């Protein structure tokens, strides 16, 4: 299971910075090269430092 979150600094200064697509893509490509395949993913929102919400992608892999 992988957990990729948006940046905390961008969340504080911009209100939301979004999921880091390039980092997510690099992580999935690395795992795919090792023989893993994407089975399931979902986006969750969590409270971040009392005032902001921060998104994270939870990815489940299988061989």
C-alpha positions as CSV (number, residue, x, y, z in Angstrom):
1,X,0.0,0.0,0.0
2,X,1.3,3.5,-0.9
3,X,0.4,6.8,0.6
4,X,1.1,10.0,-1.5
5,X,0.1,13.3,0.1
6,X,0.0,16.9,-1.1
7,X,2.6,19.3,0.2
8,X,2.1,20.9,3.6
9,X,3.7,24.3,2.7
10,X,1.5,24.7,-0.4
11,X,-1.6,23.8,1.7
12,X,-0.7,26.5,4.3
13,X,0.2,29.3,1.9
14,X,-2.2,28.6,-1.0
15,X,-5.0,26.9,0.8
16,X,-4.5,23.8,-1.4
17,X,-1.6,22.6,-3.4
18,X,-3.0,19.5,-5.1
19,X,-1.7,15.9,-5.4
20,X,1.9,15.9,-6.7
21,X,1.2,14.1,-10.0
22,X,4.9,13.8,-11.1
23,X,5.8,12.1,-7.8
24,X,2.8,9.9,-8.0
25,X,3.7,8.9,-11.6
26,X,7.3,8.2,-10.7
27,X,6.3,6.1,-7.7
28,X,3.8,4.0,-9.7
29,X,6.3,3.5,-12.6
30,X,9.0,2.3,-10.1
31,X,6.6,-0.2,-8.5
32,X,5.4,-1.3,-12.0
33,X,9.0,-2.0,-13.0
34,X,9.3,-4.3,-9.9
35,X,6.2,-6.3,-11.1
36,X,3.5,-4.6,-9.1
37,X,0.1,-3.5,-10.6
38,X,-2.4,-1.0,-9.4
39,X,-5.5,-2.7,-7.9
40,X,-7.3,0.1,-6.1
41,X,-6.9,3.8,-5.2
42,X,-8.9,6.5,-3.4
43,X,-8.4,10.1,-2.4
44,X,-8.9,11.0,1.3
45,X,-9.0,14.4,2.9
46,X,-7.7,15.0,6.4
47,X,-7.6,18.0,8.6
48,X,-4.2,19.6,8.5
49,X,-3.0,21.9,11.4
50,X,-6.6,22.8,12.5
51,X,-7.6,25.1,9.7
52,X,-6.7,23.4,6.4
53,X,-7.6,20.2,4.6
54,X,-4.9,18.1,3.0
55,X,-5.5,15.4,0.3
56,X,-3.8,12.1,0.1
57,X,-4.0,9.3,-2.5
58,X,-4.0,5.7,-1.0
59,X,-2.9,3.1,-3.5
60,X,-3.2,-0.6,-3.2
61,X,-0.8,-2.7,-5.3
62,X,-0.8,-6.5,-6.1
63,X,1.6,-8.9,-7.9
